[in-house]
């Protein structure tokens, strides 16, 4: 079944009141999930934000149905052992609904603002490989583990209490890179999240991932395929055009969309292109946190075509 949820950019003015309303709307209107970014800021200008893992802890205890998680937590922000420990606890608190999204980090300015070292890309990728090994071993091993990495290590470490869900939360890796990211997805991940690809590009990456999984003795069905992309939705053509003035989107082909824009029927058709390309879960980037009415309308127009 195709799953459709919301994606929230938590550094773009997210407050507790807004987060509470967005989570309630997602639960009430039938969305499958809510994911949020893990950033301090993407400014300038800098806007209000909520710390990611604090907000996810709230989501765990104040929702009952939706899946949720970071999209994605940079390994530069926190030691992976700490992230794994938090993720296991939040997953337990939610009854097994957390998806642990991890990535290399990319926004240099926020690192400098808050005194977090920002290394070159090869170094961050090497850190990511260590982090994935540390995370996987801590979540999956019922006995103490040791790992000697270049950037992160473990010595007779065990995560206690053990995660209630066998293996802990499902691991998501985000990114489009065919040479670095997808091989790591094939080795470690339960879900691959593509970002802003056109349907034709995603279909090609899907085939590559299938081959990489086969090389590692895994089946294509072992890794869920998801897409995070922007949406500009209007209940009517007039409402849609008014939103374009505020939020102009990049050009795209109707036969090969790279994001979603339109009224309900148009969005349904565009999502259909990606379902054909192999996407199983969609995280729709919704940037107007106060437009709860729009979220309700989107749910009524789109979700019944996919959530059956």
Secondary structure, DSSP 8 states (H G I E B T S, - for coil): --EEEEEE-TTTT--HHHHHHHHHHHHHHT-SEEEE---S---SS------HHHHHHHHHHH-SS-EEEES-EETTTS-HHHHHHHHHHHHHHHTS-EEEEEE----HHHHHHTT-----HHHHHHHHHHHHHHHHHHHH-SS-EEEE-SS-EEEEE--SS--SSTTSSEEEEE---TTTHHHHHHHH-SEEEEES--HHHHHHHHHHHHHHHHHTT--GGGSEEEEEEEEEE-SSHHHHHHHHHHS-----BTTB-SSEEESHHHHHHHHHHHHHTT--EEEEE---TT-HHHHHHHHHHHGGGT--
